[in-house]
């Protein structure tokens, strides 16, 4: 069973893979992650569909790019196929083809015409483990100070002469302890209606990247079909 780079046949099946990307794999950028999954699918002869034209691209769709340096617990990618397969059988094959740092948790079938994940993505949930001597009480004070602000102006990532308001993109911040370690859980806006960068929230809290590790725990959608599939 092989994929076809220039087949005129339309896709006949759409699958959603739920996977994690941890440890050293967190330093792989999004474009390389896309190439990585294409290579994995081809390695096991999954009959993936490709776009047409001068530079055919594998028919893959990610829910949201994961920033470099952040681990992902429940990342999502859709793949379109030229032939129907049994997802349960191929889940096992794909799991055996993954290198350290990646794990495949689920592989399920979706209707071909299901909405794009990006159109329904609304929030991302992050877990931050603190590697500093900041106390739970001090971090809670900083969190309360941030949440009490009516606006938090930050430099725009691409338009350096402009600013944007981070505050409406922060839905909730919760400080806990886990095995003696201070933990911050963040629910931030994500998707087409606005994206909050976890690193910028932590910067507003007075923390630098030497003081924490970040994991993206979940992506939340306003489409029940996507939530159920994810």
Secondary structure, DSSP 8 states (H G I E B T S, - for coil): ----TT------EEEEEEEEE-GGGGGS-HHHHHHHHHHHHHHTT--B-B--SSS--B-EEESS---TT-EEEEEEEEEEESS---HHHHHHHHHTT--TTEEEEEEEEE-TT---HHHHEEEEEEEEEE-SS--HHHHHHHHHHHHT-S--EEE-SS-TT-EEE-GGGEEEEEEEEETTEEEEEEEEE-STT----HHHHHHHTT--TTSEEEEEEEEEES-HHHHHH-
